[in-house]
Amino acid sequence: MSGSELAQRVRETLDADREAFDARVESEVEDLKREVEKGTFDNSQAIVGLEYEFYAVDAGTDALKRVPRRLLEYIGFEKELGLHNAEMQTSPQPCSAYGLRATEREVQAKLEAAQDACEPDGMILVSDGMWTVPPVGETASSYLADSIEEDGVVLATNMSDAVRYHAMANTGFKSNMSLDARHVHLDARTVMPESLITSIQPHYQMSQAADLPERFRYALRVAGPLVALAVNSPFFPPDLYTTDDAERVLNECAMENRITVFESVLNPDEDPKVTFPEDVHDIEGVIDRIAADRTVVPTLQEDAGRFDDRFAHFRHKHGTFWRWVRPVLDGPSRPDANARIEFRPLPAQPTVRDSMAFLAVFAGLMEALPRREHPLRSLPWQDARDNFYAAVEDGLQADMTWVTMESAETADLDTLYTELFDAARDGLELRGLDDAEVDRYVRPLERRWEAGMTPARWKHREVRRRVTHGVPLGQAIWGMQAEYIDRQRGNLIEGCFTEWLD
């Protein structure tokens, strides 16, 4: 699509009648509530799924590389924000031993085929929380901030041609989309800085829609401990730093800057949208909260024949309901209509097995905690939020609060993680997994806790080692990144991060 064609489509999108859009949302909300009450979104069993984002690099230099659109279509991945991104979505599977195994096999099969298809182009896909090496001959600043203006419409040069992404920069939704983090700054006119980061997003679909608020409450209370295990983005591309003081960067960097990037770029000061969400008390409250959220780009929708096109404008609002834990009500057909939780704060992991471990552990927790009526549900929301941002900052060294099975509040992390892993095991056993299968999914994360080592802490150690030997910060970050990618080449599809620690 040419720049002028894209600009025209953006203008058409921005010309939508907001009042008409809001009126349709209001009507759809009532219809949606009626369908929920009738049991349309109930199902016979729990279901799991996974969204998995990657970025592409040059196989010889490790520098970021744009993925040709023809190749993206050929390998069956979806385009994401940046031209360097690729996203995989798995098929929904039962939350069972066979379902989890099928999900893992699907990811492995698609990823292997994609890597084989990328090879002739001298390119590989990387599973990571944030890229740090810009394309050859470019800086990260220029790659992320470059834009053109076409007939008054701002278009990011290196963004995919999805109209909704470009429209965000032309709505007045946010006065600027600059990136600000500790010792990092980037001025930008579009949402393109958000393409620094990549994630995995486990999905857990409960059988009864009415159970969503309770499971959502538990999901918020395990968010901090799970993020602390997952952290994988302590460093930015070197040219984004505002200081050359390596010691300050090493001593003060957050372990999970993916959270910082998303909140910095996409949150208007007066009305944050990328946030740790509050509890909801009933399913109607879930729907009302999404409906009340600010719409970034209101667009009148056409009926494409899906069941949930009856709620197309509500679904459109939901697309920018950017909460770190997000409730979902949708489905392409009436039999497929479902209520689920998208667990969105996790960065992409070093290996497929690590990603599957988070999917399985999250699903196990969502099964066991409500069934056992674990007292964790009584942890105050503010404490759950504090746990989350403490984990973003310090990973497994964070100060976090937990409520034990005996209803005692504790800050002892040994107790926290013992109970968390026990609950995950219990939940997976309730879904029919045997001891060996449970171990396969839980042990990778247990070993991180036992070793006190996360991907972010591994990266920090590698950069620290290089800096100690006199390597400048930028070269130390790139050296770490080369080592990360090199190790991943050998075990992305079948290995595990903890093998890096042996």
C-alpha positions as CSV (number, residue, x, y, z in Angstrom):
1,M,0.0,0.0,0.0
2,S,1.4,3.4,-1.0
3,G,1.8,6.2,1.5
4,S,-1.0,8.2,-0.1
5,E,-3.4,5.2,0.0
6,L,-2.5,4.6,3.7
7,A,-3.0,8.2,4.5
8,Q,-6.4,8.2,2.8
9,R,-7.5,5.2,4.8
10,V,-6.4,6.8,8.0
11,R,-8.3,10.0,7.2
12,E,-11.4,7.9,6.4
13,T,-11.0,6.1,9.8
14,L,-10.6,9.4,11.6
15,D,-13.8,10.8,10.0
16,A,-16.0,8.2,11.8
17,D,-19.0,9.6,13.7
18,R,-18.1,9.2,17.4
19,E,-21.6,9.8,18.6
20,A,-22.9,7.0,16.3
21,F,-20.1,4.7,17.5
22,D,-20.9,5.4,21.1
23,A,-24.6,4.8,20.5
24,R,-23.9,1.4,18.9
25,V,-21.6,0.4,21.8
26,E,-24.4,1.3,24.3
27,S,-26.9,-0.9,22.4
28,E,-24.4,-3.8,22.0
29,V,-23.6,-3.7,25.7
30,E,-27.2,-4.5,26.6
31,D,-27.4,-7.3,24.0
32,L,-24.1,-8.7,25.3
33,K,-25.3,-8.8,28.9
34,R,-28.5,-10.6,27.8
35,E,-26.4,-13.3,26.0
36,V,-24.1,-13.7,29.0
37,E,-27.2,-14.1,31.2
38,K,-28.6,-16.8,28.8
39,G,-25.3,-18.8,29.2
40,T,-24.1,-18.2,25.6
41,F,-20.6,-17.6,26.9
42,D,-20.5,-20.8,29.0
43,N,-18.6,-23.8,27.9
44,S,-18.1,-27.4,28.8
45,Q,-14.5,-27.2,29.9
46,A,-11.5,-24.9,30.5
47,I,-9.5,-23.9,27.4
48,V,-6.0,-22.5,27.0
49,G,-4.2,-20.6,24.3
50,L,-1.1,-18.5,23.7
51,E,-0.1,-15.4,21.7
52,Y,3.6,-15.4,21.0
53,E,5.5,-12.4,19.5
54,F,9.0,-12.4,17.9
55,Y,11.4,-10.0,16.3
56,A,13.6,-10.7,13.3
57,V,17.4,-10.2,13.1
58,D,20.0,-10.7,10.5
59,A,21.5,-14.2,11.0
60,G,25.0,-12.9,10.5
61,T,25.1,-9.6,12.5
62,D,22.2,-10.0,15.0
63,A,21.0,-6.6,13.8
64,L,17.2,-6.0,13.7
65,K,15.8,-6.8,10.3
66,R,12.5,-6.0,8.6
67,V,10.4,-9.0,7.7
68,P,9.2,-9.0,4.0
69,R,5.4,-9.0,4.0
70,R,5.3,-11.9,1.5
71,L,7.4,-14.0,3.9
72,L,5.2,-13.2,6.8
73,E,2.1,-14.4,4.9
74,Y,4.0,-17.5,3.7
75,I,5.0,-18.6,7.2
76,G,1.5,-18.1,8.6
77,F,2.4,-15.5,11.2
78,E,0.5,-12.2,11.7
79,K,2.0,-8.8,11.3
80,E,2.4,-6.8,14.5
81,L,3.3,-3.1,15.1
82,G,6.8,-2.9,13.6
83,L,8.1,-4.2,10.2
84,H,10.5,-6.4,12.2
85,N,7.7,-8.1,14.2
86,A,5.9,-11.4,13.7
87,E,3.2,-12.9,15.9
88,M,1.9,-16.4,16.3
89,Q,-1.5,-17.3,17.8
90,T,-2.2,-20.9,18.8
91,S,-5.5,-22.8,18.4
92,P,-7.6,-23.0,21.5
93,Q,-7.0,-26.3,23.3
94,P,-8.5,-28.1,26.3
95,C,-6.7,-27.4,29.6
96,S,-5.4,-30.9,29.9
97,A,-2.3,-32.9,29.3
98,Y,-3.2,-33.5,25.6
99,G,-4.3,-29.9,25.2
100,L,-1.0,-28.4,26.6
101,R,1.0,-30.9,24.6
102,A,-0.9,-29.9,21.4
103,T,-0.3,-26.2,22.1
104,E,3.5,-26.9,22.5
105,R,3.7,-29.0,19.4
106,E,1.8,-26.3,17.4
107,V,4.2,-23.6,18.5
108,Q,7.2,-25.8,17.8
109,A,5.9,-26.9,14.3
110,K,5.1,-23.3,13.2
111,L,8.3,-21.9,14.6
112,E,10.5,-24.5,13.0
113,A,8.8,-24.0,9.6
114,A,9.1,-20.2,10.0
115,Q,12.9,-20.4,10.8
116,D,13.4,-22.6,7.8
117,A,11.5,-20.2,5.6
118,C,13.5,-17.2,7.0
119,E,16.9,-18.9,6.4
120,P,17.2,-18.1,2.7
121,D,16.7,-14.4,3.5
122,G,19.6,-14.5,6.0
123,M,17.1,-14.0,8.9
124,I,16.1,-15.6,12.1
125,L,13.2,-15.0,14.5
126,V,14.2,-14.2,18.1
127,S,12.1,-14.7,21.3
128,D,13.0,-11.9,23.7
129,G,11.6,-9.1,25.7
130,M,13.2,-6.2,23.9
131,W,15.6,-5.8,21.0
132,T,18.8,-3.8,21.5
133,V,20.6,-3.9,18.1
134,P,19.1,-1.6,15.4
135,P,19.2,-2.4,11.7
136,V,22.6,-2.1,10.0
137,G,23.4,1.5,9.2
138,E,20.6,2.9,11.4
139,T,20.2,3.9,15.0
140,A,17.4,2.8,17.2
141,S,16.3,6.4,17.6
142,S,15.9,6.9,13.8
143,Y,14.3,3.5,13.2
144,L,11.7,4.1,15.9
145,A,11.1,7.8,15.4
146,D,11.2,8.2,11.6
147,S,7.9,9.3,10.1
148,I,6.6,11.2,7.1
149,E,3.6,13.5,6.7
150,E,1.3,12.7,3.9
151,D,-1.5,15.3,3.3
152,G,-1.5,16.2,7.0
153,V,-1.4,12.6,8.2
154,V,1.6,11.4,10.2
155,L,2.8,7.9,9.1
156,A,5.6,6.0,10.9
157,T,8.1,4.8,8.3
158,N,8.8,1.4,9.9
159,M,5.4,0.5,11.1
160,S,3.2,-2.1,9.4
161,D,0.4,-0.8,7.2
162,A,-2.4,-1.6,9.8
163,V,-4.5,1.5,9.7
164,R,-5.4,1.4,13.4
165,Y,-1.7,1.8,14.4
166,H,-1.2,4.9,12.2
167,A,-4.5,6.4,13.1
168,M,-3.5,6.5,16.8
169,A,-0.9,9.1,16.0
170,N,-3.4,11.4,14.4
171,T,-6.2,11.5,16.9
172,G,-5.0,13.8,19.6
173,F,-5.3,10.8,21.9
174,K,-1.9,11.8,23.3
175,S,0.0,15.0,22.7
176,N,3.2,13.1,22.0
177,M,4.3,9.4,22.1
178,S,7.7,9.9,23.5
179,L,9.5,7.1,25.4
180,D,10.7,8.0,28.9
181,A,12.5,5.5,31.2
182,R,15.3,5.7,33.7
183,H,18.3,7.2,31.8
184,V,16.4,6.8,28.5
185,H,14.5,9.2,26.3
186,L,13.1,9.2,22.7
187,D,10.9,11.8,21.1
188,A,8.4,10.3,18.7
189,R,5.2,11.3,17.0
190,T,3.8,7.8,16.6
191,V,3.3,4.6,18.6
192,M,6.3,3.0,16.9
193,P,8.5,3.1,20.1
194,E,6.2,0.4,21.5
195,S,7.6,-2.0,18.9
196,L,10.8,-2.2,21.0
197,I,9.0,-4.9,23.0
198,T,7.7,-8.4,22.5
199,S,5.6,-10.6,24.7
200,I,3.9,-13.9,25.4
201,Q,0.2,-13.8,26.4
202,P,-1.3,-16.9,28.0
203,H,-5.1,-17.2,27.7
204,Y,-7.2,-19.0,30.2
205,Q,-10.9,-19.6,29.3
206,M,-13.1,-20.6,32.1
207,S,-16.1,-22.9,31.5
208,Q,-18.6,-20.5,33.2
209,A,-18.6,-16.8,32.3
210,A,-19.9,-15.9,35.8
211,D,-16.6,-17.2,37.3
212,L,-14.5,-14.6,35.4
213,P,-14.5,-12.0,38.2
214,E,-13.2,-14.4,40.8
215,R,-10.5,-15.8,38.6
216,F,-9.7,-12.3,37.5
217,R,-9.2,-11.4,41.2
218,Y,-6.7,-14.3,41.6
219,A,-5.0,-13.5,38.4
220,L,-4.2,-10.0,39.7
221,R,-2.7,-11.4,42.9
222,V,-0.4,-13.8,41.1
223,A,0.7,-11.2,38.5
224,G,3.6,-9.9,40.6
225,P,5.1,-13.2,41.4
226,L,4.8,-14.5,37.8
227,V,6.3,-11.3,36.4
228,A,9.2,-11.6,38.8
229,L,10.0,-15.0,37.4
230,A,9.6,-13.8,33.8
231,V,11.5,-10.5,33.6
232,N,13.6,-10.3,30.4
233,S,14.2,-6.7,29.4
234,P,16.6,-4.8,31.6
235,F,18.4,-3.0,28.8
236,F,17.5,-0.6,25.9
237,P,19.3,-0.1,22.6
238,P,22.4,1.8,23.7
239,D,21.8,5.0,21.6
240,L,18.6,5.6,23.6
241,Y,20.5,6.2,26.8
242,T,21.0,9.7,28.0
243,T,24.1,8.8,30.0
244,D,27.4,7.0,29.3
245,D,27.7,6.1,33.0
246,A,27.6,2.3,32.9
247,E,27.5,1.9,36.6
248,R,24.4,4.1,37.0
249,V,22.6,2.1,34.3
250,L,23.6,-1.2,35.8
251,N,22.7,-0.2,39.3
252,E,19.4,1.6,38.5
253,C,17.9,-0.3,35.6
254,A,14.5,-2.0,36.0
255,M,14.4,-5.7,35.3
256,E,11.3,-5.5,33.1
257,N,11.4,-2.4,31.0
258,R,8.7,-3.7,28.6
259,I,6.1,-2.5,31.2
260,T,7.7,0.9,31.3
261,V,7.8,1.2,27.5
262,F,4.1,0.4,27.0
263,E,3.0,2.7,29.8
264,S,5.2,5.6,28.8
265,V,4.3,5.6,25.1
266,L,0.6,4.9,25.3
267,N,-0.6,6.5,28.5
268,P,-2.1,10.0,28.4
269,D,-1.2,11.7,31.6
270,E,-4.8,12.5,32.6
271,D,-6.4,9.1,31.7
272,P,-4.0,6.1,31.9
273,K,-5.1,3.1,29.8
274,V,-2.1,0.8,30.2
275,T,-2.5,0.0,33.9
276,F,-2.7,-2.7,36.5
277,P,-6.5,-3.1,36.6
278,E,-8.8,-3.0,39.6
279,D,-10.9,-5.9,40.7
280,V,-14.3,-6.5,39.2
281,H,-17.2,-7.9,41.3
282,D,-19.5,-9.4,38.7
283,I,-19.6,-10.1,35.0
284,E,-21.8,-7.1,34.2
285,G,-19.1,-5.0,35.9
286,V,-16.6,-6.4,33.4
287,I,-18.7,-5.4,30.5
288,D,-19.4,-1.9,31.9
289,R,-15.8,-1.2,32.6
290,I,-14.7,-2.0,29.0
291,A,-17.6,0.0,27.6
292,A,-16.7,3.0,29.8
293,D,-13.0,3.0,28.7
294,R,-11.9,5.8,26.4
295,T,-12.0,4.8,22.7
296,V,-8.7,5.7,20.9
297,V,-10.0,5.5,17.3
298,P,-13.8,5.1,17.1
299,T,-14.6,3.3,13.9
300,L,-18.0,2.2,12.6
301,Q,-17.8,-1.5,12.0
302,E,-19.2,-3.7,9.3
303,D,-20.8,-7.1,9.9
304,A,-18.4,-9.8,8.6
305,G,-20.6,-12.7,9.5
306,R,-19.1,-13.6,12.9
307,F,-21.4,-14.2,15.9
308,D,-19.7,-11.5,17.9
309,D,-20.1,-9.0,15.1
310,R,-23.3,-8.3,17.0
311,F,-20.9,-6.6,19.5
312,A,-18.4,-5.4,16.9
313,H,-18.2,-1.8,18.3
314,F,-17.8,-3.2,21.9
315,R,-15.0,-5.5,20.5
316,H,-13.4,-2.5,18.8
317,K,-13.2,-0.6,22.2
318,H,-11.8,-3.7,23.8
319,G,-8.9,-3.6,21.4
320,T,-7.5,-0.6,23.2
321,F,-8.5,-1.7,26.7
322,W,-4.8,-2.0,27.5
323,R,-4.9,-3.5,31.0
324,W,-2.1,-5.8,32.0
325,V,-4.6,-8.5,32.9
326,R,-7.5,-8.3,30.5
327,P,-11.0,-9.9,30.6
328,V,-12.4,-11.0,27.2
329,L,-15.9,-11.9,26.0
330,D,-16.0,-12.9,22.3
331,G,-16.2,-15.8,19.8
332,P,-16.5,-16.1,16.1
333,S,-19.6,-18.3,16.4
334,R,-22.2,-18.9,19.0
335,P,-20.7,-22.3,20.0
336,D,-17.3,-20.7,20.3
337,A,-18.4,-17.7,22.4
338,N,-16.3,-17.7,25.5
339,A,-15.1,-15.7,28.6
340,R,-11.4,-15.7,29.2
341,I,-8.5,-13.9,30.8
342,E,-5.6,-12.6,28.8
343,F,-2.5,-12.5,30.9
344,R,-0.5,-9.7,29.2
345,P,2.4,-8.6,31.3
346,L,4.9,-11.4,30.4
347,P,7.8,-10.6,28.1
348,A,8.7,-13.2,25.4
349,Q,10.9,-15.9,26.9
350,P,14.2,-17.5,25.8
351,T,12.6,-20.8,24.7
352,V,9.3,-22.4,23.8
353,R,9.4,-24.6,26.8
354,D,9.8,-21.5,29.1
355,S,6.7,-20.0,27.4
356,M,4.8,-23.2,27.8
357,A,5.8,-23.3,31.5
358,F,4.1,-19.9,32.1
359,L,1.0,-20.9,30.2
360,A,0.7,-24.1,32.2
361,V,1.5,-22.6,35.6
362,F,-1.0,-19.7,35.0
363,A,-3.7,-22.2,34.0
364,G,-2.9,-24.4,37.0
365,L,-3.2,-21.4,39.3
366,M,-6.5,-20.4,37.7
367,E,-7.8,-23.9,38.3
368,A,-6.6,-24.5,41.9
369,L,-6.8,-21.2,43.7
370,P,-10.6,-20.7,43.3
371,R,-11.4,-24.4,43.8
372,R,-9.4,-24.5,47.0
373,E,-10.7,-21.1,48.1
374,H,-7.2,-20.0,48.7
375,P,-7.1,-17.0,51.1
376,L,-4.9,-15.2,48.6
377,R,-8.1,-13.6,47.3
378,S,-8.1,-11.5,50.5
379,L,-4.8,-9.8,49.7
380,P,-5.7,-6.1,49.3
381,W,-5.7,-4.9,45.7
382,Q,-3.1,-2.2,46.5
383,D,-0.7,-4.8,47.7
384,A,-1.3,-6.8,44.5
385,R,-0.5,-3.7,42.5
386,D,2.6,-2.9,44.6
387,N,3.8,-6.5,44.1
388,F,3.4,-6.1,40.4
389,Y,5.5,-2.9,40.1
390,A,8.0,-4.2,42.6
391,A,8.5,-7.3,40.3
392,V,8.9,-5.0,37.3
393,E,11.6,-3.1,39.1
394,D,13.5,-5.9,40.8
395,G,12.4,-9.3,39.5
396,L,13.0,-12.1,42.1
397,Q,14.7,-9.6,44.4
398,A,11.4,-7.7,44.8
399,D,9.6,-7.1,48.1
400,M,6.2,-8.8,47.7
401,T,3.3,-9.7,50.0
402,W,1.4,-12.9,50.0
403,V,-1.5,-14.5,52.0
404,T,-0.9,-18.1,52.9
405,M,-3.2,-21.1,53.1
406,E,-3.5,-20.3,56.8
407,S,-4.7,-16.8,56.0
408,A,-1.5,-15.3,57.4
409,E,0.1,-12.3,55.5
410,T,3.8,-12.8,54.8
411,A,6.6,-11.1,52.9
412,D,8.7,-14.3,52.9
413,L,9.4,-15.2,49.3
414,D,10.2,-18.8,50.1
415,T,6.7,-19.2,51.5
416,L,5.2,-17.3,48.5
417,Y,6.8,-19.4,45.8
418,T,6.4,-22.7,47.7
419,E,2.6,-22.0,47.8
420,L,2.5,-20.7,44.3
421,F,4.2,-23.7,42.7
422,D,2.2,-26.1,44.9
423,A,-1.0,-24.5,43.8
424,A,0.0,-24.6,40.1
425,R,0.9,-28.3,40.5
426,D,-2.5,-29.0,42.2
427,G,-4.4,-27.2,39.4
428,L,-2.6,-29.2,36.7
429,E,-3.2,-32.4,38.5
430,L,-6.9,-31.5,38.8
431,R,-6.8,-31.3,34.9
432,G,-5.5,-34.8,34.7
433,L,-1.7,-34.3,34.3
434,D,0.5,-36.9,36.0
435,D,3.5,-36.1,38.1
436,A,6.0,-36.3,35.2
437,E,3.9,-34.0,33.1
438,V,3.4,-31.5,35.9
439,D,7.1,-31.5,36.5
440,R,7.9,-30.8,32.9
441,Y,5.9,-27.6,33.0
442,V,6.5,-26.4,36.6
443,R,10.2,-27.3,37.1
444,P,11.6,-24.7,34.6
445,L,10.1,-21.9,36.7
446,E,10.9,-23.6,40.0
447,R,14.6,-23.8,39.0
448,R,14.6,-20.1,38.2
449,W,13.5,-19.4,41.8
450,E,15.9,-21.9,43.3
451,A,18.8,-20.4,41.3
452,G,17.7,-16.8,41.8
453,M,18.2,-16.4,38.1
454,T,15.8,-14.9,35.5
455,P,16.5,-14.0,31.9
456,A,16.8,-10.4,32.9
457,R,19.3,-11.2,35.7
458,W,21.3,-13.3,33.3
459,K,21.5,-10.4,30.9
460,H,22.5,-8.1,33.7
461,R,25.2,-10.4,34.8
462,E,26.5,-10.7,31.2
463,V,26.6,-6.9,30.8
464,R,28.1,-6.4,34.2
465,R,30.9,-8.9,33.4
466,R,31.8,-7.1,30.2
467,V,31.7,-3.6,31.8
468,T,34.0,-4.9,34.6
469,H,36.5,-5.9,31.9
470,G,36.5,-2.4,30.5
471,V,34.0,-2.8,27.7
472,P,31.9,0.4,27.0
473,L,28.2,0.0,28.0
474,G,26.9,0.0,24.4
475,Q,29.3,-2.7,23.3
476,A,28.6,-4.7,26.5
477,I,24.9,-4.6,25.7
478,W,25.5,-5.8,22.2
479,G,27.9,-8.5,23.3
480,M,25.2,-9.7,25.8
481,Q,22.6,-9.7,23.0
482,A,24.9,-11.7,20.7
483,E,25.4,-14.3,23.4
484,Y,21.6,-14.5,24.1
485,I,20.8,-15.0,20.4
486,D,23.7,-17.5,20.0
487,R,22.4,-19.6,23.0
488,Q,18.9,-19.4,21.7
489,R,19.8,-20.8,18.3
490,G,20.6,-24.1,19.9
491,N,17.6,-24.5,22.2
492,L,14.7,-22.2,21.2
493,I,12.4,-24.9,20.0
494,E,13.2,-27.8,22.4
495,G,15.5,-26.4,25.1
496,C,15.0,-24.5,28.3
497,F,16.5,-21.3,29.8
498,T,17.8,-23.1,32.9
499,E,20.2,-25.1,30.6
500,W,22.0,-21.8,30.1
501,L,22.8,-21.9,33.8
502,D,24.6,-25.3,33.8
